Amino acid sequence: MATAQVKHHDYHLVDPSPWPVVGSISAFIMAVGAITWMHHMTGAAPIIFFVGFIGVLYTMASWWMDVIREAQYKGDHTRVVQISHRYGMILFIASEVMFFVAWFWAFFNSALFPADAVHAARDAIFGCGAGTQIGACAVPGTWPPKGIEAFDPWHLPLLNTLLLLTSGTTVTWAHHALLEGDRKGLKYGLWLTVALGALFTCVQAYEYSHALFGFSGNVYGATFFMATGFHGFHVLVGTIFLIVCLARAYAGHFTPTQHLGFEFAAWYWHFVDVVWLFLFACIYVWGTGGGRLIGAE
């Protein structure tokens, strides 16, 4: 009987797991809490939301711990399985690229055609919004809209660009150290990358706190904060990803031939770097005309 259950293939047939069911229930509770909270339907809505949120976090942590055990101790992630994992990560990053394409599309649609009739009609219906100078919507053909004082791209945005570019080199250093069996270099590189990612988040939070325009009331603020804000969220996720890799490195995980988790973290971090370069060049520099109003001349 035992012989009949011996695996004679390179594929991983996963064991039964409670986490899909637990995660679905937790996500449903969180969604109910969020909807009732937004519609002020019950005073218990925040409690419902956070109960579901904690359940989702618990599911994520437990499920990923199971995956780590499968890879590190059970040997389920063979070379054939790793190929499928790589395809999955590539498709995930591709979906993230398309997610940011949507925000770039929204930004360029407004920036390239600031005098378009669609924008004029929207301004006529919804007005200029809070925080926008009176008469701003009456001056077509300029970007950013009149009354919007955009960030200086060569101040905090440039600093954040340097931070992320440097973090890309440190995570690459950590990767090469791992390939060469240098555990100390792996840890140092990860520590520096995590520190630079955290510093980026702090600088962006400081930048947001000093913004002279709001999210609502104007298309510039909406597209700016959606694009840069979601990128900031991705930086936060990537930093947590690298912190987990750092903890695993201290636990003795990863070898020069078996380190798929770290490799995916490095891929994700480089993706975040590249997206930021496009954000900096398009939204911060080009989107402000390098300090001038586009179409104002």
Secondary structure, DSSP 8 states (H G I E B T S, - for coil): -TGGGS--SS-------SHHHHHHHHHHHHHHHHHHHHTT--TTHHHHHHHHHHHHHHHHHHHHHHHHHHHHTS----HHHHHHHHHHHHHHHHHHHHHHHHHHHHHHHHHH-TT-HHHHHHHHHH-S-TTS-TTGGGS-S-BS-TT-----TTSHHHHHHHHHHHHHHHHHHHHHHHHTT-HHHHHHHHHHHHHHHHHHHHHHHHHHHT-SS-SSSSHHHHHHHHHHHHHHHHHHHHHHHHHHHHHHHHTT--BTTB-HHHHHHHHHHHHHHHHHHHHIIIIIIGGGTTSS-BT--
